[in-house]
Amino acid sequence: MTTAQTQQPTERQAEARETFDSLNPATDEVVGTYPVHTAEDVEAAVARARTAAGWWNDLGFAGRAERLRRWKGVLARRLAQLCQVVHEETGKPHADAQLEAVLAIEHIAWAAKHARKVLGSQRRSPGLLLSNQVATVEYQPLGVVGVIGPWNYPVYTPLGSVSYALAAGNAVVFKPSEYTPGVGRWLVDAFREVVPEHPVLQLVTGFGATGAALVRSGVDKIAFTGSAATGKKIMAAAAETLTPVLIEGGGKDPVLVDEDADLEAAADATVWGAFSNSGQTCVGVERVYVHEKVYDEFVAKVVARAEEVRPGSHPGAHYGPVTMPAQLDVIRRHITDALTRGGRALVGGKNAVGDRYVQPTVLVDVPEDSVAVREETFGPTVTIGKVADMDEAVEKANDSTYGLGSTVFAKRRAMELARRLRTGQTAINAPLSFAGIASLPFGGVGDSGFGRIHGPEGLREFARPKAIARQRFAAPLKLTTFSRTEKTDALVAKLTAILHGKR
Ligand code: NAD
């Protein structure tokens, strides 16, 4: 299936004007060429989506669930092909591409299966005074949702919004990252195979300007996943039209290791959480706070494991290149700042950052105000700090503008510590487990954003509650009329005193 075969007319027009190349970050080889969609192209896509949205909504929960199930079937059957596109555009190993695709398939399945239960009409109590009414609430689709995605998990991350928005009855216009347009193209083409009637899910490609045009296009909501800096721009632009936004921003996720933790498991999770996907994971491990009683033993275990981790593009490599070349400078700056301010590299360090690959880097004794501790590094590095007790660990973990995910390794105090962490989600005694549980909501606090994808909350994020009060019979007490009597008012006052006036 070539790109040209699957393009829509407006996309071909745009291609005649301007295109951009998608490169393999391991080789710089061009793996695809895509149109830079203009504001007019985006508006046209949104206009088509409006018509499609009505048709899609009319299919009802069962009809949509059926199509979504077929879509996930295509993804599951052609998993290897999809993973190849992800591998070429991001550089990540096939197995990692497969992991994110499998989780995305789980989410499509969950959203399709649960949409009716979560969003369908539900009865509510009308209360005593209005007991002549039937009160119901149902969650109706918003209409057209614009989804703007990042490159680091180009299947799992945007589908966390796309699948839930579709299951809720919306049409979607999807703008993938300029680093992974081919993955976006593949997903949208697969959807079109199972929903050929109307453009319910469309693709627009390009850079930030195309995303900005989508924000201003009159969509009913923008679901954005990317950096906090871009999130702020999107929110400011969306404010002009009061377009609601869901912001899934970055993170600086901490791991807490208590004195009674399973240190083998904690070290393994730290190394995988920090280095897998070349550290380019929004909920990747960037900081660790360890109880002083187990600090030395934990650090030794992390170092031993980290020394075995190998980046590269060869079979068996643990992670690939840094996908976005500009990130190399950020990673280098963070390591340098940590080292010049008293930090020590136990693995990797000063020369860890190469032309494409970054060696795993374990930093200790890094001051808390170093950029390596405060800013999102988005590279295969981790800082490990020693704490006197877990209260200090919680305080340091929470001292961040970000609040996306967190992990606790502990026995006795695990739940308490998890509750006290100011993050949208916390995994206990396993890395990133929340991300694979489709029924759990996912989202951030502070600079990590707001709103939730996944689970019932993720479905409701793409719907508006519609309240309906239907009168079953005329009320014995007529309250909302000018012919209300003094006797009625007196009775209401008496009833209220009985119902609510107890001391
Ligand atoms: P980015 O902010 O640079 O870009 C994200 C998307 O926004 C891209 O599609 C880009 O073209 C578009 N964009 C850029 N400027 C825009 C503008 N002015 N208006 C509208 N759209 C615009 O982020 P990135 O580098 O692609 O992704 C990495 C970031 O994403 C990291 O910070 C990471 O933590 C975060 N992330 C968060 C989650 C999450 O679920 N919270 C998941 C994955 C990645």
Residues whose N, C-alpha, C, O or C-beta is under 5 A from the ligand:
A	BS01	NAD	I148 G149 P150 W151 T157 K175 P176 S177 E178 G206 F207 G208 G211 A212 T225 G226 S227 A228 T230 K233 E248 G249 G250 G251 C282 S448
